[in-house]
Amino acid sequence: MGTRTRALNFRSKIVFVSLWAAASLAAGCNGGAPETTDSIQFNLDFGDAVSLTSLIYVLSGPNGFKQTGTLALGSDASITTTFNNLPAGTGYVLTVRGAASDNLDTCSGRVTFDVTASMTATITVPLTCSGRADVTATINVCPVIDALEAIPSNVTVGNSIQVTTQVHDSDNGPSPLSATWQASSGTLSNTSVAGASFPCTTPGTFTVSTVISDGDCTDSASISIVCTSN
């Protein structure tokens, strides 16, 4: 029995990829289709000499259009790549993905857009980098009441019943054990983690309960005792 607290510190970065797509459907426009160029200025620094040097992109579109490539990274805060003469259509999807040099951190992004004739547009792709987690855990083992006994459990009025406990706390913390005692009627005395005393002042059957705490979590138990007439 116990409680666990986990503090997660997930290393994540958001950067942006800018896509400039110029589409033209006119035959022979600009003296033929210019080459697609990639102009990249970006660098991801994960610390501890870990870096990301490139991204792989996949650009897919209508009618089976597909283009792939690698985007090299530089040192500025954005990535700009130019795609020229894209066929007009809807449902273009650009995905990018890269792995850092530690093989733990990864970066990926995805965006959808449409292309119209003679379109010039800037598409922004949010790129999320994550993969490394610093985890700290604080684990508390709750105290356990192994036994709760009344010796004896039946006495005459005018005598006392000693209720004893056997308790253990495997991790001895976070605080020293404490006990809270309660009786269904009457008054308890000499209360401690080890037990309590119940004076029999009137006949009847009574319930004595205890709650043992380590300052963070608890265990509880109860027992019935009997006081008889003289």
Backbone as numpy.savetxt, mean C-alpha at the origin, in Angstrom:
# Nx Ny Nz CAx CAy CAz Cx Cy Cz
-2.01 -13.90 17.05 -2.86 -12.71 17.05 -1.98 -11.48 17.05
-2.21 -10.54 16.15 -1.36 -9.36 16.11 -1.85 -8.36 15.10
-1.27 -7.20 15.14 -1.59 -6.16 14.17 -0.32 -5.81 13.41
-0.48 -5.48 12.13 0.66 -5.13 11.28 0.42 -3.76 10.67
1.43 -2.94 10.71 1.35 -1.62 10.10 2.45 -1.52 9.05
2.08 -1.24 7.81 3.06 -1.12 6.74 3.06 0.29 6.19
4.22 0.92 6.16 4.36 2.24 5.57 5.06 2.08 4.23
4.35 2.35 3.16 4.89 2.17 1.82 5.35 3.51 1.25
6.57 3.53 0.77 7.11 4.72 0.13 7.45 4.33 -1.30
6.50 4.52 -2.23 6.67 4.03 -3.60 7.27 5.10 -4.46
8.37 4.79 -5.06 9.11 5.76 -5.85 8.47 5.87 -7.24
7.89 7.01 -7.53 7.15 7.19 -8.78 7.41 8.57 -9.35
7.49 8.66 -10.67 7.71 9.95 -11.33 6.73 10.10 -12.48
6.28 11.31 -12.67 5.41 11.62 -13.80 6.16 12.57 -14.72
6.32 12.16 -15.97 6.94 13.04 -16.96 6.02 13.07 -18.18
6.40 13.84 -19.16 5.51 14.01 -20.29 6.25 13.79 -21.61
5.55 13.10 -22.51 6.05 12.89 -23.86 5.19 13.74 -24.79
5.82 14.57 -25.60 5.07 15.39 -26.56 5.23 14.81 -27.95
4.12 14.59 -28.62 4.12 14.06 -29.97 3.61 15.14 -30.92
4.37 15.45 -31.92 3.93 16.40 -32.94 3.67 15.62 -34.21
2.40 15.54 -34.62 2.04 14.74 -35.79 1.54 15.65 -36.89
2.21 15.64 -38.04 1.77 16.43 -39.19 1.27 15.47 -40.25
0.00 15.57 -40.62 -0.58 14.64 -41.58 -0.99 15.39 -42.85
-0.67 14.81 -44.00 -1.07 15.41 -45.28 -1.48 14.30 -46.22
-2.64 14.40 -46.87 -3.12 13.36 -47.76 -2.88 13.71 -49.23
-2.40 14.92 -49.52 -2.21 15.34 -50.92 -1.05 14.57 -51.53
-1.29 14.00 -52.72 -0.25 13.23 -53.39 0.92 14.14 -53.74
2.11 13.68 -53.47 3.30 14.44 -53.80 3.49 15.67 -52.95
2.78 15.75 -51.83 2.89 16.93 -50.97 4.30 17.08 -50.44
4.82 18.32 -50.46 6.14 18.63 -49.94 7.23 17.84 -50.64
6.97 17.47 -51.93 7.99 16.77 -52.70 8.23 15.36 -52.19
7.20 14.73 -51.62 7.35 13.37 -51.13 7.28 13.35 -49.62
7.07 12.17 -49.07 6.92 12.04 -47.62 8.26 12.22 -46.94
8.36 13.20 -46.06 9.63 13.36 -45.33 9.83 12.22 -44.35
11.05 12.02 -43.99 11.35 10.95 -43.04 10.84 11.31 -41.66
10.41 10.29 -40.92 10.03 10.49 -39.54 11.28 10.72 -38.71
11.25 11.73 -37.87 12.42 12.04 -37.06 12.06 11.99 -35.59
13.00 11.58 -34.80 12.82 11.53 -33.35 13.78 12.53 -32.73
13.23 13.52 -32.04 14.05 14.51 -31.37 13.80 14.39 -29.88
14.75 13.83 -29.16 14.53 13.47 -27.77 15.47 14.24 -26.86
14.91 14.82 -25.82 15.71 15.46 -24.79 15.07 15.16 -23.44
15.53 14.09 -22.82 14.95 13.71 -21.53 15.87 12.75 -20.81
15.83 12.82 -19.49 16.62 11.89 -18.69 15.86 11.57 -17.41
15.81 10.32 -17.07 15.19 9.90 -15.81 16.27 9.45 -14.85
16.31 10.09 -13.70 17.31 9.76 -12.69 16.60 9.14 -11.49
16.84 7.85 -11.25 16.23 7.15 -10.13 17.11 7.16 -8.89
18.30 7.73 -8.99 19.23 7.71 -7.88 20.02 6.42 -7.86
21.05 6.39 -7.00 21.88 5.19 -6.85 22.45 4.73 -8.19
22.78 5.69 -9.05 23.40 5.41 -10.35 22.47 4.59 -11.26
21.17 4.69 -11.05 20.19 4.00 -11.89 19.62 5.00 -12.88
19.57 4.64 -14.14 19.09 5.57 -15.16 18.24 4.84 -16.19
17.48 5.64 -16.96 16.71 5.13 -18.08 17.24 5.83 -19.32
17.72 5.08 -20.29 18.39 5.68 -21.45 17.55 5.69 -22.70
16.47 4.91 -22.76 15.66 4.89 -23.97 14.26 4.37 -23.68
13.35 4.70 -24.59 11.98 4.21 -24.55 11.66 3.55 -25.88
10.94 2.45 -25.82 10.44 1.81 -27.03 9.01 2.29 -27.25
8.69 2.72 -28.47 7.34 3.17 -28.75 6.69 2.29 -29.81
5.38 2.17 -29.70 4.56 1.50 -30.72 3.43 2.45 -31.06
3.34 2.83 -32.34 2.27 3.69 -32.83 1.41 2.87 -33.77
0.16 2.66 -33.39 -0.75 1.89 -34.24 -1.96 2.74 -34.58
-2.57 2.44 -35.73 -3.71 3.23 -36.18 -4.66 2.43 -37.02
-5.58 3.10 -37.71 -6.60 2.41 -38.51 -5.99 1.70 -39.71
-6.75 0.72 -40.21 -6.35 -0.03 -41.41 -5.01 -0.73 -41.25
-4.72 -1.17 -40.05 -3.51 -1.95 -39.81 -2.24 -1.14 -39.74
-2.35 0.20 -39.65 -1.15 1.03 -39.56 -0.39 0.71 -38.27
0.94 0.58 -38.40 1.76 0.32 -37.22 3.18 0.80 -37.47
3.74 1.45 -36.48 5.11 1.93 -36.56 5.76 1.76 -35.19
6.98 1.26 -35.16 7.69 1.07 -33.91 9.06 1.73 -33.99
9.63 2.00 -32.86 10.96 2.60 -32.82 11.44 2.78 -31.41
12.63 3.32 -31.30 13.24 3.57 -30.00 13.54 5.04 -29.86
13.17 5.61 -28.72 13.41 7.02 -28.46 14.57 7.14 -27.48
15.66 7.75 -27.94 16.81 7.97 -27.06 16.51 9.11 -26.11
17.09 9.08 -24.93 16.81 10.07 -23.91 17.97 11.02 -23.71
17.62 12.29 -23.45 18.63 13.30 -23.19 18.50 13.85 -21.79
18.57 15.16 -21.63 18.63 15.74 -20.28 17.55 16.77 -19.98
16.67 17.07 -20.94 15.63 18.05 -20.67 14.38 17.39 -20.09
13.38 18.22 -19.84 12.20 17.73 -19.14 11.07 17.29 -20.06
11.35 17.04 -21.32 10.29 16.58 -22.21 10.89 15.73 -23.32
10.03 14.92 -23.92 10.42 14.12 -25.08 9.57 14.59 -26.25
10.20 14.95 -27.34 9.46 15.39 -28.51 9.84 14.52 -29.69
8.84 13.89 -30.29 9.11 13.09 -31.47 8.13 13.48 -32.57
8.58 13.53 -33.79 7.77 13.99 -34.91 7.38 12.82 -35.80
6.08 12.68 -36.04 5.58 11.69 -36.98 4.92 12.45 -38.13
5.45 12.28 -39.31 4.96 13.01 -40.47 4.09 12.12 -41.36
3.14 12.78 -42.06 2.30 12.11 -43.07 1.59 10.88 -42.53
1.00 11.01 -41.37 0.19 9.92 -40.85 -1.13 9.87 -41.61
-1.61 8.71 -42.00 -2.91 8.63 -42.66 -4.02 9.16 -41.77
-4.95 9.89 -42.32 -6.07 10.39 -41.53 -6.90 9.22 -41.03
-7.39 9.33 -39.82 -8.20 8.27 -39.26 -8.39 8.45 -37.77
-9.20 7.62 -37.20 -9.48 7.68 -35.77 -8.90 6.46 -35.07
-8.64 6.61 -33.79 -8.21 5.47 -32.98 -6.72 5.18 -33.02
-5.90 6.21 -33.24 -4.46 6.01 -33.12 -4.11 5.76 -31.65
-3.17 4.88 -31.43 -2.71 4.58 -30.07 -1.19 4.63 -30.04
-0.66 5.45 -29.15 0.79 5.53 -28.95 1.12 5.00 -27.56
1.94 3.98 -27.50 2.38 3.44 -26.21 3.90 3.52 -26.14
4.41 3.83 -24.98 5.86 3.88 -24.76 6.18 3.09 -23.50
7.35 2.48 -23.51 7.76 1.69 -22.35 9.28 1.58 -22.33
9.83 1.64 -21.11 11.27 1.48 -20.96 11.60 0.89 -19.61
12.74 0.22 -19.54 13.20 -0.37 -18.28 14.48 0.33 -17.84
14.57 0.62 -16.55 15.76 1.27 -16.01 16.91 0.28 -15.93
18.10 0.83 -15.69 19.30 0.00 -15.70 19.36 -0.98 -14.54
18.50 -0.79 -13.51 18.50 -1.73 -12.39 17.56 -2.90 -12.62
16.85 -2.87 -13.77 15.88 -3.92 -14.11 14.75 -4.03 -13.09
14.55 -2.98 -12.31 13.47 -2.95 -11.33 12.46 -1.85 -11.67
12.97 -0.64 -11.91 12.11 0.47 -12.26 11.71 0.39 -13.73
10.46 0.71 -14.00 9.98 0.74 -15.38 9.19 2.02 -15.61
9.14 2.43 -16.87 8.37 3.61 -17.25 7.46 3.22 -18.40
6.22 3.68 -18.35 5.29 3.38 -19.43 4.26 4.48 -19.56
3.65 4.57 -20.74 2.61 5.55 -21.00 1.80 5.14 -22.20
0.58 5.69 -22.29 -0.31 5.34 -23.40 -1.26 6.50 -23.66
-1.50 6.80 -24.93 -2.43 7.86 -25.28 -3.11 7.48 -26.60
-4.37 7.87 -26.74 -5.10 7.67 -27.99 -5.43 9.03 -28.60
-5.48 9.10 -29.94 -5.79 10.36 -30.61 -6.25 10.07 -32.03
-6.81 11.08 -32.68 -7.28 10.98 -34.06 -6.44 11.90 -34.94
-6.35 11.57 -36.21 -5.59 12.38 -37.17 -6.52 12.81 -38.30
-6.49 14.10 -38.61 -7.25 14.63 -39.74 -6.29 15.15 -40.80
-6.81 15.40 -41.99 -5.98 15.86 -43.10 -5.31 17.19 -42.75
-4.02 17.29 -43.08 -3.23 18.50 -42.86 -3.23 18.93 -41.40
-3.31 17.97 -40.52 -3.37 18.27 -39.08 -1.98 18.51 -38.51
-1.88 19.50 -37.66 -0.69 19.70 -36.84 -1.16 19.75 -35.39
-0.67 18.85 -34.58 -1.17 18.78 -33.21 -0.06 18.32 -32.28
-0.20 18.70 -31.04 0.71 18.24 -30.00 -0.05 17.29 -29.07
0.42 16.07 -28.96 -0.20 15.07 -28.10 0.69 14.86 -26.88
0.10 14.92 -25.71 0.86 14.74 -24.48 0.59 13.35 -23.90
1.65 12.63 -23.63 1.54 11.29 -23.06 2.07 11.34 -21.63
1.25 11.07 -20.62 1.77 10.98 -19.25 2.56 9.69 -19.09
3.78 9.83 -18.65 4.67 8.68 -18.50 4.89 8.44 -17.01
4.48 7.29 -16.52 4.60 6.96 -15.11 5.75 5.99 -14.91
6.66 6.34 -14.00 7.80 5.49 -13.72 7.70 4.98 -12.28
7.77 3.70 -12.12 7.65 3.13 -10.79 8.30 1.76 -10.79
8.28 1.13 -9.62 8.80 -0.22 -9.56 9.61 -0.51 -8.33
10.03 0.54 -7.62 10.83 0.31 -6.42 10.04 0.78 -5.21
9.96 -0.04 -4.20 9.23 0.30 -2.99 10.13 0.16 -1.78
10.14 1.19 -0.94 10.82 1.11 0.35 9.77 0.81 1.40
9.82 -0.37 1.98 8.78 -0.83 2.89 9.34 -0.91 4.29
8.66 -0.24 5.23 9.00 -0.39 6.63 7.80 -0.99 7.34
8.04 -1.90 8.22 6.94 -2.60 8.89 7.15 -2.59 10.40
6.08 -2.27 11.11 6.08 -2.38 12.56 5.05 -3.43 12.94
5.51 -4.49 13.55 4.63 -5.61 13.86 4.51 -5.75 15.36
3.30 -5.73 15.86 3.05 -5.91 17.28 2.31 -7.21 17.50
2.84 -8.05 18.36 2.17 -9.29 18.73 1.33 -9.01 19.97
0.04 -9.27 19.88 -0.87 -8.97 20.99 -0.62 -9.90 22.18
-0.92 -9.42 23.38 -0.80 -10.29 24.55 -1.86 -11.39 24.50
-1.57 -12.50 25.17 -2.48 -13.64 25.19 -2.70 -14.08 26.63
-3.97 -14.22 27.01 -4.31 -14.78 28.31 -4.35 -16.30 28.16
-3.37 -16.97 28.73 -3.30 -18.43 28.61 -4.28 -19.13 29.55
-4.52 -18.53 30.70 -5.43 -19.15 31.67 -6.00 -18.09 32.59
-7.26 -18.30 33.00 -7.92 -17.48 34.01 -8.61 -18.45 34.96
-8.17 -18.46 36.21 -8.64 -19.46 37.17 -9.12 -18.80 38.45
-10.08 -19.45 39.13 -10.55 -19.02 40.43 -10.25 -20.12 41.45
-9.50 -19.77 42.50 -9.08 -20.77 43.48 -9.47 -20.27 44.88
-10.46 -20.96 45.52 -11.41 -21.88 44.87 -12.47 -21.09 44.12
-13.33 -21.73 43.38 -14.36 -21.03 42.63 -15.66 -20.91 43.40
-15.71 -21.50 44.59 -16.93 -21.49 45.39 -16.55 -21.37 46.86
-16.95 -20.26 47.51 -16.67 -20.07 48.94 -17.90 -19.49 49.61
-17.89 -19.51 50.93 -19.01 -18.94 51.68 -18.81 -17.45 51.87
-19.93 -16.78 52.13 -19.90 -15.33 52.35 -18.98 -15.03 53.53
-18.19 -13.99 53.36 -17.21 -13.61 54.37 -15.80 -14.00 53.99
-15.67 -14.85 52.98 -14.35 -15.22 52.47 -14.11 -14.59 51.10
-12.91 -14.76 50.59 -12.54 -14.17 49.30 -12.13 -15.26 48.32
-12.35 -14.98 47.06 -11.91 -15.86 45.97 -10.78 -15.18 45.23
-9.67 -15.88 45.10 -8.53 -15.33 44.37 -8.61 -15.75 42.91
-8.70 -14.78 42.02 -8.72 -15.04 40.57 -7.31 -14.77 40.04
-6.74 -15.75 39.36 -5.36 -15.62 38.86 -5.32 -15.74 37.34
-4.33 -15.09 36.76 -4.15 -15.16 35.32 -2.76 -15.67 34.98
-2.68 -16.29 33.81 -1.40 -16.61 33.19 -1.40 -15.93 31.82
-0.46 -15.02 31.64 -0.44 -14.16 30.45 0.95 -14.14 29.85
1.03 -14.05 28.52 2.33 -13.84 27.89 2.20 -12.85 26.73
3.26 -12.12 26.47 3.35 -11.18 25.36 4.68 -11.44 24.66
4.61 -12.07 23.48 5.82 -12.57 22.83 6.85 -11.51 22.52
6.41 -10.28 22.19 7.37 -9.23 21.83 7.58 -8.22 22.95
6.94 -8.44 24.09 7.15 -7.57 25.27 6.97 -6.09 24.95
5.97 -5.75 24.20 5.78 -4.34 23.86 4.54 -4.13 23.05
4.27 -2.88 22.69 5.17 -1.72 22.84 5.23 -1.14 24.26
4.32 -1.54 25.15 4.32 -1.05 26.52 4.20 -2.23 27.48
4.57 -2.02 28.74 4.38 -3.08 29.73 2.91 -3.46 29.82
2.64 -4.72 30.13 1.27 -5.19 30.22 0.52 -4.50 31.36
-0.75 -4.24 31.13 -1.63 -3.69 32.16 -2.93 -4.48 32.15
-3.65 -4.43 33.27 -4.89 -5.21 33.38 -6.02 -4.31 33.85
-7.19 -4.53 33.27 -8.41 -3.88 33.72 -9.37 -4.97 34.17
-9.86 -4.85 35.40 -10.72 -5.88 35.98 -12.13 -5.33 36.19
-13.10 -6.23 36.09 -14.49 -5.84 36.30 -15.28 -7.03 36.84
-16.19 -6.78 37.76 -17.07 -7.81 38.31 -18.51 -7.43 38.04
-19.36 -8.45 37.82 -20.77 -8.17 37.54 -21.46 -7.55 38.74
-20.89 -7.78 39.93 -21.40 -7.16 41.15 -20.32 -7.26 42.19
-20.33 -6.37 43.15 -19.31 -6.40 44.18 -18.08 -5.60 43.78
-17.04 -5.73 44.61 -15.82 -4.95 44.43 -14.61 -5.86 44.41
-13.74 -5.65 43.44 -12.49 -6.39 43.34 -11.39 -5.63 44.04
-10.41 -6.34 44.57 -9.28 -5.72 45.24 -7.99 -6.39 44.79
-6.87 -5.73 45.12 -5.55 -6.27 44.79 -5.44 -6.64 43.31
-5.93 -5.78 42.44 -5.92 -6.07 41.01 -4.54 -5.83 40.42
-4.14 -6.71 39.51 -2.86 -6.61 38.81 -2.93 -7.50 37.58
-1.85 -7.52 36.80 -1.80 -8.41 35.64 -1.88 -9.86 36.09
-1.38 -10.15 37.30 -1.35 -11.53 37.79 -2.69 -12.00 38.33
-3.60 -11.08 38.69 -4.87 -11.54 39.20 -5.59 -10.47 40.00
-6.64 -10.91 40.73 -7.45 -10.01 41.55 -8.14 -10.84 42.63
-8.60 -10.14 43.65 -9.29 -10.80 44.75 -10.74 -10.34 44.78
-11.67 -11.32 44.94 -13.09 -10.99 44.99 -13.64 -11.37 46.37
-13.94 -10.39 47.23 -14.54 -10.69 48.53 -16.02 -11.05 48.38
-16.42 -12.17 48.97 -17.82 -12.58 48.92 -18.58 -11.89 50.05
-19.45 -10.97 49.71 -20.23 -10.24 50.71 -21.69 -10.64 50.69
-22.15 -11.15 49.55 -23.53 -11.63 49.43 -23.52 -12.92 48.62
-24.48 -13.80 48.87 -24.53 -15.04 48.09 -24.95 -14.77 46.65
-24.49 -15.64 45.75 -24.86 -15.52 44.35 -23.75 -15.98 43.43
-24.05 -15.94 42.15 -23.07 -16.27 41.11 -22.65 -14.98 40.42
-21.34 -14.80 40.29 -20.81 -13.54 39.76 -19.84 -13.83 38.61
-19.71 -12.86 37.74 -18.76 -12.96 36.62 -17.64 -11.96 36.84
-16.42 -12.46 36.77 -15.24 -11.61 36.89 -14.53 -11.61 35.53
-14.24 -10.42 35.00 -13.62 -10.29 33.69 -12.34 -9.48 33.78
-11.43 -9.76 32.87 -10.20 -8.97 32.78 -9.85 -8.70 31.33
-9.24 -7.55 31.10 -8.72 -7.18 29.78 -7.25 -6.87 29.96
-6.39 -7.59 29.24 -4.94 -7.39 29.31 -4.50 -6.63 28.07
-3.74 -5.55 28.25 -3.32 -4.69 27.14 -1.81 -4.51 27.14
-1.24 -4.42 25.91 0.18 -4.06 25.78 0.34 -2.63 25.30
-0.73 -1.86 25.38 -0.70 -0.48 24.91 -1.14 -0.31 23.48
-1.28 -1.42 22.76 -1.68 -1.35 21.36 -2.86 -2.27 21.08
-2.85 -3.47 21.60 -3.95 -4.39 21.41 -4.18 -5.19 22.69
-5.29 -5.92 22.74 -5.72 -6.52 23.99 -6.16 -7.97 23.80
-6.28 -8.67 24.93 -6.95 -9.97 25.01 -7.82 -9.93 26.26
-8.93 -10.65 26.24 -9.86 -10.61 27.37 -10.35 -12.01 27.71
-10.80 -12.16 28.96 -11.34 -13.44 29.41 -12.23 -13.18 30.62
-13.12 -14.12 30.91 -14.00 -13.99 32.08 -14.22 -15.37 32.71
-14.65 -15.35 33.95 -14.88 -16.59 34.69 -16.04 -16.37 35.67
-16.76 -17.44 35.96 -17.88 -17.38 36.91 -17.42 -17.91 38.28
-17.83 -17.23 39.32 -17.53 -17.65 40.68 -18.82 -17.65 41.51
-18.81 -18.44 42.62 -20.03 -18.61 43.41 -19.74 -18.30 44.87
-20.63 -17.47 45.46 -20.58 -17.21 46.88 -21.83 -17.86 47.51
-21.62 -18.68 48.52 -22.73 -19.38 49.14 -23.02 -18.83 50.54
-24.22 -19.11 51.04 -24.59 -18.67 52.39 -23.85 -19.47 53.43
-23.76 -18.93 54.62 -23.13 -19.65 55.73 -23.95 -20.89 56.07
